[in-house]
Amino acid sequence: MDARLLEILVCPVCKGPLDYRKDKAELVCKPCRLAYAIKDDIPIMLEEEARQLAATEE
């Protein structure tokens, strides 16, 4: 994932910062509890495609 792209990407729901989780290939918005998948180095930034974080995940 390009570091410059990570700097400008924000959550499409709340416009907050995203955490990059390289091991799971996803971008996570902690306030919204959503994880956006990264496929072929392209983040899928659609709310309807995002994974809801489980209660045990941070």
Buried (B, 14 or more C-beta within 10 A) or exposed (E): BEEEEBEEBEBBEEEEBBEBEEEEBBBBBBEBBBBBBBEEEEBEBEEEEBBEBEEEEE
